[in-house]
Amino acid sequence: MSKKNRPAYTYHLPSPSGSSSDEPLYLAVGKLRRPHGVRGEIRMEVLTDFPERLQPGTTVYVGPRRLPLRIVSVRWQGDFMLLAFEGYPDRDRVGLLRNMLVTVPAESLPPLEEGEFYYHQILGLQVVTDEGEDLGTVTEIMETGANDVFVVTDASGNEVLLPDIDEVVLEIDPQSGVMRVHLLPGLR
């Protein structure tokens, strides 16, 4: 896991009603693909670093209306999970869920180690240099393999790419909404 921000769930989803302040935040853990076999299993593309949390008995929320579904079985097929849901006993019924996102409430996420953050906690943070200069807001996080890269966009739409390394990222404080950074030569 990355020291600063290894993701567990990569997508922040808006509320189906359109309002945002009073409703819980939901995050995608997978995308349902196609039915598998004739007994109600469906393939799910995994979008979480914690797939082991998706066990029989777990309730997840599916599709844009967040239909609550209880998982009755889970098994792996290569990189995909095969899930079966209560009330979806056959291929035709479960096929209605094809291409829908599987989400969980953000408050149900497992706790991380100190100094680690979920992507949704970092996106939207205000980025300020150690000299007090406001660089903009974190608008995207790119996974590059070696380390993540924060895309910081200012009010004019200009972007600065900041690698998630200790020499650059000095502090991440989701409570105050600020990321403090040190600009190395060549980062602008």
N, C-alpha and C positions, 0 to 999 in steps of 0.2 A: 504494500500500500504506500502510496505517495505520502510524504510527510505532511503536506499541506491540504490536499484536497482530493484524494482518490474518490471517484463517484460510486455511489451505490445505485442510484436511480438517475437516469440521464434526462428525463423530460419533465418539465413543470407544466401541468395542465390547467387551463382556466376552468372555472366553474361552469357547469352546463347551463345555468341560469343567466350567466353573464356578469353577475355581481361577484366581487372578489374579497371584500374586506371581512365579512362575517362567516364565510364558508371555509371549511377546512381545505388545505392544500393537498392535492392528490398528485402522485408521481407514478410514471409508468414503470412497470417491472417487466413487461413483455408485450409482444404483439402476436395475436393469434393468427395462424396461417391457414392451413387446410385440414379437414378432418383426416383421421388416420384409422383405417379399419372400419368395422361396422358397429362397434360397441360404444360409440360416443366419445372417443378420444379425439383430441385436436392438437396439432403441432403448435408450439409457441416458440417464437424467436425470443431469446432471453436478453433483456435490457438492464439487468441488475448484476451487481457484484456479489449479491447474497441470494442466489437461487434456492439455497437450502431452507430458506424461510417459507417457501411455497410447499407446504406439506398438506396431506389430507386433513380436513377439518378447518383449514384456513379460509377465510372469506376474502375474496378479491372483488374489485369493482370493474365491470367490463363495459366498454363502449362509451360513447359521448354522454349517455344518460346515467352512467355509472351503475349499471345493473348489478346488485350484490349477488355473487355466486359462490357457493361453497365447493371447494375442491374435494373430490372423493378419491382420486388416485393421481399419482405423479410417477413418471419414469422418464429416463433419458433415451433419446435416439440420436446419436451423434452429438451435434451442437444444439439440438432442439430438445425441449421438454415436451413430453406427451402428457396432457392434462385431461381429466374427466371431471365434469361438474354435476352436482346434484340437480336432477330435473332435466338432464340432457342425455337420455339413454341411447341415442342412436346417431348415426352419421348425418342424417337429414336435419335433425334438430340442432346438433352442435355446429353444423355447417352454417347456420344463421349467424354465428359469431365470427366468421371469417374476416380477417383484416381489422379486427377491433383491438384497441389497446387494453391491456390488463393493468389496472392501477391499484395502489394502496394509499391510505391516508399518510401524509408525511409524519404525523405524530406517532405512527406505528413503526417507524424506522428503528433499527437497532442502534444503540449508542456507539459512537466511534471513540477511538483513543484521543487523548488530549492532543490538540494541534492538528487534527484531521477534520475535514469538513465535507459535507455533501455539496455537489455542484449547485443545487438550488439555494444554498446558503451563501454562495460566492457571487452568483450572477446578480447584477444590480448593485454591487458594492461600489461606493465612491472610491476612486484611487487617488491617493495623495503621495507626493514624493517626500523624502526625509527633509527636503528644503521647504516644504509647505506648498508646493505647486500642485494645483488640482489638474489631474490628467484626464479625467472623465469617469466613465462607468464601465464595469466589466460587463460586456455584452455577449461574450461567447467564450467557451473553453475548448481548446483544440487538444486532442490527444496525439502526441507525436511519437510516442514510444519511449524516448529517453526521459522526457518530463512533459508535463502539460504546459500549454502556452495560453495565457490570458489575453483575450482581445479586449482592449480598452478603447472606447469610442468617446470622443469629446463632443461638445454641443454643435460643432460644425460638421460632424460626421467623419473627422479624421481618426485614423486608428493607430494605436501603438501596440505592438506585440511584446508581451512581457513573459519571459520564461519563468516557470515555477521552480526557481532555485533559491537557496538560502541567501545568496549574494544580492538578489533582486527583491524578493518578497520578504520584507522584514516583519510584517504583522498582518494577520487577518482577524478582524473583529466584527463578526456578523451582528453582534448586539448593538454596536454603534454605527454599523453600516459602512465601515471604512476598511480599506486595505492600504497599508503603508508600504511604500517601495523605495528602493534606491536605484536610480537610473545609471546603469553602466554605460561607458562610451559606446556609441553605435546603436543604441536601442531606440533612438528617435528616427 
